[in-house]
Amino acid sequence: MNGPLAWRRRAPFTVLLVAVGAAAIFHLAGHHPGLNDIGPLLALYSVAAHASWQAGVAGAVLVVAEWTHASAMQPGVALWSALGQSLIVAAWAFTTGTIVRLLGTRQRQLAALAGQLAEERDAAALRAVTRERVRIARELHDVVAHHMSVISVQAGFGRYVALSDPATAHTTLGVIADTSHEALTEMRRLLSILRIEAHEEDEGRYLTMSRLSELEALVKRVRAAGLNVTLSVEGRPVELPPGLDQCAYRIVQESLTNVLKHAAASRAEVCLAYVPGTLTLRVTDDGAGPDTGTAAGPGHGGHGLIGMTERVRLYQGTITAGGRSEGGFEVLVTLPVSLPQTPGEPEAGS
């Protein structure tokens, strides 16, 4: 009756059958009915805890029958009293074992869920790292492409006038020095993001970003490279979200870089238009047309227009680029933005 309990976790229902059968034989042999009754109950608990609920119900029926038979054999105990006592004791063992089984199942489910969440967290972290690498690569492309284009143009011009016009050559070297210094500063800022420590995240040391307010300096630098650039602003300039502000600046920078590198243009125009709910950027030139206008145009295979398109899509904007009927090339970008209303000004669409 009690010896098989050592194997109750490995074969719970078999142990229950052996314990109940041995208890029935023990009592039929005339031994005291109150002795050795705990073994079948512990076996029933093990069945409910480690086997299916169908096996638990079958085991409970067997234990109730054995306990009722043993109790009814005692003098002065009515059958209904023995049955009621057996039902209560068997229900307690069965319920306790079922609760333990459900808790174990719940624990295994939580452990599996925790593992799944850990995998998803690692995957999300990997995606975040990939997105950050793409962002840094895009920023580096914009910085290097623009500044190196200016340096290349100035270096060629300086070599051309080095002997005939030393003063102009000296000025050209100054532009090269300033442009390279600015390029190195921006590259250090971007690369420092890769080495930033957790305690430095809130210091704002590396959060300086290029903004539309720096367009004048950009235009002057491109003018110094030999391209006549005009800048115009329509509407009332307002403060933009930092990400959108940098996006707009990089689009203008990339467009002017493409004009310098590919358009063979003598003049370019940059126009910013602020209207309620929209920021419009227009960059045009008088170059040779769409075949030589943008780095992403036919025959170039560069990443200029691709990078600009990714930036615009990030802020749910639109971009069109192509040749103009009157000659030259045009990049037109529209970015949705919530601009503050002046007092008494009706909202857009009202």
N, C-alpha and C positions, 0 to 999 in steps of 0.2 A: 504493500500500500504506500509506503513512504520512500523506499529505496529508488524507484524509478524517477522520483522528482529531480534527481541530479541531471536528467536529460530533458527537463521540461521545456527549455528554450530551443533545443534542436528538433524535437518531435513532440510538440505539445499535445496534439490530439491522441497520439498513441499512448503517451504517458497517462492521459486522462482515462482512456479505456482500461488500461492495466490497473490503475488505482481504484476505479469504480468496481471493476470485477473482483479485485482482491478484497475490497471492503464488503461486498455482498457475500462472498464466501466466508469471510471472517465472522460476520454476524449470523449467517446460517449455521455456522459451526457451533453456535451457542455462546460465543464470547459476549462480553458486555457491550450493548449497543452504543454506549456513549464514548467508547474508546476508538482512537484512530479515525476520527471524522474530518480532521483538518487536511489530510492528504488530497482527497478529491476536490475540496474547495480551492486549494492552491493550484491544483492542476487545471481547474476551470478558469481561474484567473489568468493562468499562463496561456490557455487557448484563446481567451478573449483579447489578450494583449499582443499575441504573436501570430495568430492565425486569422482567418477570415471570420466575418460576423456569422456566416452560416454555420461554420464549425463551432463557434461559441454558443449559438442557439441549441445545436444538437447536444453539445456537452452539458449545457444547463439542464436539458431534459433528463439526461442520464443522472446527473447529480441530484436533482429533485426526486427522482424515483428512488435512488439509493438512500438518501436521507429520510425520505418518508417511510420507506420500509424499515430502516433501523429504528426510527423514533416510534413507529407503531408497535414494534416488538416489546417496548417497555410497558410494564403493567400500569394501567390507569391512564394511558395516553390515547385520546381519541384520534381516529384517522384524519379528521378535518384539521385538528390542531397540529398534527405532525406534518400535514401537507402545507399548512400556512407557514409554519416555521421554516420548512424546507424552501418554500418559494422566496421568503425574505432573505435567507442566507445566500441562496443561489443568485438572486437578483443583485445583491451587494457585490459578490465576487465578479459576476459578469459585467456590471456597470463600471466597477473599478478598473478591470482589465481593458474594457472598451475605451475608457477615458485615456488610459496610458497609451493605447495603440493610436488613438487619434492625435494625441500630443506628439508622439514620435513621428507620425506621418507629417504633421504640421512643421515639425523641426526640420525634417528632410526637405520639405518644400521651400522653407525659408532659406536653408543652406544653398539649395539649387538656385533660388532667386538671387541670393547674395552673390553667388558666382557669376550669374548672368549679368547682374548690375556692374560687377567689377570688370567684366569683359567689355560691356558697353561703355563704361567710363574710360577704359584704356583706348577703345576705338575712337571715342569722342576726342580724347586728348591727342591721338595721332592725327585726326582730321584737323584739329585746331593748329597743331604744329605745321601741317602741310599748308593750310591757309596762310599762316604767318610767313612761311618760307616763300610762298607765291607773292604775298604782299611785299616782302622785303626785296624779292627779285624784281618786281615791277618798279619799286621805288629806285633801286639801283640802276635799272635800265634807263629810267627817265633822267636821273642825275648824270650818269656817265654819258649817255647819248647826247644830251643837250650841251653839257660843258665841253666835252671833247670835240663836238662839232664846232663850237665857237673857237676853241683853241686851234683846231685844224685850219679853219679859215684864216684866223689871225696869223698863224705861223706861216702859211703860204704867202699871205700878203706881205708880212715882214721880210721874208726872204727876197721877195720881188723888189722891195724898195730899200733893202739894207744898204746898198752902196749909193744909190741915187738920192735918197731922202733919209738921212740918218735920224732926223727928228721924228718923222712918222714911224720909222722902224722902232724907235725908243718908246713911242706911245703904244705901238702894237705889243711890245714886250710887256708893258705895264698891264694891258688888258689880259694878256695870257697869264701873268702872275696872279692878278685878282681873280680871274675865272678859275684857275687851278686851285687857289686857296679856298674858294667857296665850295668847289667840288669836293675837296678833301674834308672840309668841315661837315658837309652833308653826309658823306660816306662814313665818317667816324660816328656821326649820330645814328645812322642806320645800323652799322655793325655793332655799336655798343648795346643795342637792344638784345643781341644774342648773348651778351655777357651780363645782363642786368640781374641783380640779386633780388631775392624776395623782399628784403627790408628796404630796397631802394625804389619799389614800385610806386610808392606814394610821394616820393620826393619831387616828381615832375622834372627830373634832370634831362630826360630824353624825350620829352613830349612836345618839343618845339617842332612845329610843322610849317611848311610853306603855305602862304595864304594869298588870296587875291590882292591884299593890300601891298604885296611885294611885286605886283606886275610891272610897276614903273621901273624897278631895278632890272627885271627880266628884259623888258623892252630896250632899255639902255644897253644892256649887254649884247643883245642881238643887233642893235644898230651899230655897235662898235665892230661887229663882225662883218659889216658891209651891207646889211639889209635894211632898207628904209621901212620902219615899222611905225604905224600910227595906232594909238590906243584911244578908244572912245567909250564912254559909259552913259547909258540911257536909264532914266529912272532914278530913284533914290536908293543909293547903296545902303544895305543893312547888314547887320552881323549875322553870319551864317553858322550853322553847326560846324565844328572843327573838321570832321571828316568830309563833309560836302565842300567846305572851303578849300581843303587841300586837293580834293578831286578836281574841282574847277581849275585850280592853278596848274595842276599837272597836265590837264588836257590842253590848255593854252601853251604850256611849255613844250609838250610833245609836238603840237601842231607847228609851232615856229621852228623847232628842231628839224622837222621833216622838210619844211620850206628851205632851210639852209642846206640840207644834205641832198635833196632830190629835185627841187622845183626849178632851179636855175632862174629864180625870180629876183627882181630888183626892188619890189615893193610888196608889203603885206599890211593888212588891216586886222585889228583885233577889236571886236565890239562886244561889250557886256550890256545886257538889257535886263533890268530889274522890273518885273511886273508882279502884282499880287499873285502869289502861288507858284511863280515860275522864274527861273533864272536861265537866260539864253546866252550862249557863247557862240560867236561867229568869227572864224578866222579865214580870211581869204588872201590869195596872192595872185600875181600876174605872171606866173610861171608858164611852163610849157604844156600844162594840162594834166589830165588824170593819169597818163602813163608815167609821169615823173613827179606827181604831186605828193603822194604819201608813201611812207615806207612800207605800208601794207598793201599798196596798189599792185597791179599786175607787173610782174617782172622783178619785184624786189624781194618778196618773201620775208620781210622784216616783221617786227612785232608791234610797230607803232600804233596802227589802227586797231589791232587786236587788243592791246592794253587799254586804249581809250574806250573801246566798246565794253570791256569788262568793268571798268570804273563806272561807266554810265549805267550799266545794268544793275550794278550794286545799289544805286540810288533810284532805281525805277525810272530812269530817264530815257531819252531817245537820242540817236546820233545818225546823221547822214553825212556822207563824204563823197565828193565827185567833182568832175569838171564843170565849169560854168560855160554857158553859151557864149559869153563875151570873151572867154579865154581865162586861163588860170584855174585855180582849184579852190574849193570851199569845204570847210568843216563846220557843221552846224549841230550844236548840242543843246538840248532842252532838258533842264533838271527841275523836277518838282520840289518846291520848298515852301514852307509856311512862313510868310513874311508878316511882321507885325503891322496892324492897321493903325493909321493915325486917328486921333479922336474925331468922331463924327463921320469917318469914312465908311461907306457901306462895304460889307464883306463880298468877296468874289462870288459871282453867281446870283447875288440877291437882286 
